[in-house]
């Protein structure tokens, strides 16, 4: 199993629009979503969110590519050891490669069926977020598959 860090503008828009206001685990909006609402009102459109993200990244001089390279390097340095420990704990391997999409949102949803999760950026805790999100995958493959049967 390999984790690949990527930035996808459409995924970032989706994450902010669909998980910024609230989520299954929290009824409160994220700070970045609150800023979006300050700028565009209570019901921002997809175009509003696209513009907001572009302005946010350029205003803070954030290079998505620089973060991808940095996070990938950091992850590759710990991935083998992390995977060994996670597999020893759960007694399962993850069957597919997984994509870690960068998002400006402070909330990081995951999708086991489509093999991806989100990582907030810029963040000094990206590896902690990645390890946390992967725990959901390991838990599912250990217990969720049995539960579904």
N, C-alpha and C positions, 0 to 999 in steps of 0.2 A: 504494500500500500504506500502510495506517495501522496504528499500534500503539495499542491501547486498554488502559490499566491498569485492572484490576478486582480486587475481593476477592470470593471465593466460598468460604464456609465448607466446603462439601463438597469442593471441590478442595484446600483446605488440609489437610483430614483425609486425603484420598487421598495427597497428596504426603508427608505425615509418615509415614503407615502403610506406604506402598509404597516410598519412597525414603529414609526416615530410617535404617533399619537397615543397608542396603547398596544398592549400585546396580551396574550393569554395569561401571562403571569403578572402583569402590571397595568393598572388603569391610568397611570400618569404618563404624561408626554415626556419625551427625552428633551434635554436642554437644546439640542440642535433643532429639533422639531419646533420647540417654542420660538426659537430665533426665526425659523422659516415662517411661522404664523405672524410674528411681528412684522416681517417684511411683506408678506403676501396675503394676509388675512386667514380666517378660520378654515377655509376650504381650498387649499392650494391645488392648482392643476398640475398635471405631469410636466407641462412646459414651465410653470413656475418653479417646480422642484429642480428641473434641469438647469435653469438659469441660476437658481440659488446655489446649487452645487458648484457650478462653474465659477461663480463669483467668490464663493468660499475658498475654493482651491487656489484661484489666482490671487485673491486678496491676501492669503497667508503664504503665498509663494510655495505651494505644496506640489511637489513632483510625485505623481502616483508611481512612476517608474522607479524612482529612488527608493520609495517605501517597499515596492515589490521586491527589488533586489535585496534590500536590507533584511526584510522579514524572511525571505527565502533562505538567505545565508544563515540567519539565526536559527531558523527551523531545521535546516539540513544539519546543523551542528549538534542538535539534540534529538533528532527524529529517531535514529536507530535505538538509542537508549530508552526513549519514551515508549516506543512501540514494544520493545522487549518487556518493559515493566507492565504496560497496560495489558499485553497478551498474557502475562503470568497471572495478573490479578483476575482477569475476566475469562481466561481459558478459551478465547476466541481470537481470530484474526479478522481484520476488516477486509472484505473481499474486493473492494474497488478503490481506485485512486479517488482522491477528494480534492475539490477546489475550495480554497479559502479566498472569498471575495472581500476586498477592502471596501469599507463604507465610512462615510463621515458621521453616520448615525451612532449614537451611544448604545444602541440595543443591537444585539448580534443574533439573529435567528439562524436556524439550521434547517436543512432538508435532507433527511436520510435517503429518501427515494431517489432524489436527483444528485446525491453525493456532493453537497456543498454546505458551507457555513460562511458566516460573515465575521470579519475582524474589523473593529473600529480603528481608524487611523486619522491623524497621526496619534500613535499611542506607544508608550514605553512598555506596555504590558501585552503586546501582541502575542507573544509566545504563551503567556498565561491564558489569554482568551482562546487561542488555538487549542491548547491542552484541555481546557474546560469544554469547549464545543465537541472535541473528539470523544470526551467521556460519554456524551449523549449517544454517539455512534456505537461505542463499545457496549454500553448498557443495552441498547436496542438489540444488537446482534447476539448478546448473551441471554437476555430475558424477554425482549419484545417478540422475537420470532416464536418462542415457546408459548408466550401469552396468546398470540394470535391463533395458534392451533387450538 
